[in-house]
């Protein structure tokens, strides 16, 4: 079953049964492996539910010249696989702004991010938590096809991307209700 169909099925199954005291919004969190289909799935759902809101963790990366990035001089790059490379305070604030909206025509908030489940506040807001998996070879192949500015994509993938994903996957699958 495709990621998009799985997400649609999950939405249909819980649409009528989910209630919350936090807001009237249904919050769906889609996380997991890089290049695993998260953005494709959430954009497809966003198009099928006009009025829904999509927030992407990738949109909250710090600016390239931000000194908070961990620099990788041996690669001429920065480690973007760390939560410290993302402005999660701004993302949490934006999530809260959405959840505070009243009378939404489609109270569906989609959160898309490769490390969202590291943030306990974000995780606590989610009604549906999905985790996308992909084999190492498939992930590496997809990353190579993307237009990346990374000087040595293979060394970066092997040394930083894949190890960070394995640590995150281990932590994420231990969380309750992550599917």
Secondary structure, DSSP 4 states (H G I P E B T S, - for coil): --HHHHHHHHHHHHTTT---SS-S-EEEEEEESTTSSHHHHHHHHHHHSTT-EEEEGGGGBPPTT-TTSEEETTTTEEE-SSGGGB-HHHHHHHHHHHHT--S-SS-EEEEEETTGGG-HHHHHH-SEEEEE---HHHHHHHHHHS----TTHHHHIIIIIHHHHHHHHHHHTTSTTB-
